Amino acid sequence: QVHLEESGGGLGEAGGSLRLSCAASRSTSNMESMGWYRQVPGKQRELVAAVTRTGIYHVFDAAKGRFTISRDSAKDTVHLQMNNLEPADTATYYCYVRMDLTAYWGQGLQVTVSS
């Protein structure tokens, strides 16, 4: 089992920045990938950004140039730096890690961006 502790989020303004963090309860050295999804009511959860064990970083198209994901492997933590926020970024953001053939999820962080 892996527990994911999420922090950050909250209320932001259009054009502003927020930072999300996610810390795993045990080593993620053998993880396949770790990152963030987001979901708005009535829509499917969508991948925002992820990093793989081999150090490949992915950011989905709508966030390219605005969001950056980083990993602190020593602390088993990933961060999502969100810059130039847009109201369309309003969603619940979920941290995940895929390891041991299992996906583990955080409880979710609400991010609300005002115009």
Buried (B, 14 or more C-beta within 10 A) or exposed (E): EBEBEBBBBEEBEEEEEBBBBBBBEEEBEEBBBBBBBBBEEEEEBEBBBBBBBEEEEBBBEEBEEBBBBBBEBEEBBBBBBBBEBBEEBBBBBBBBBBBEEEEBBBEBBEBBBEE
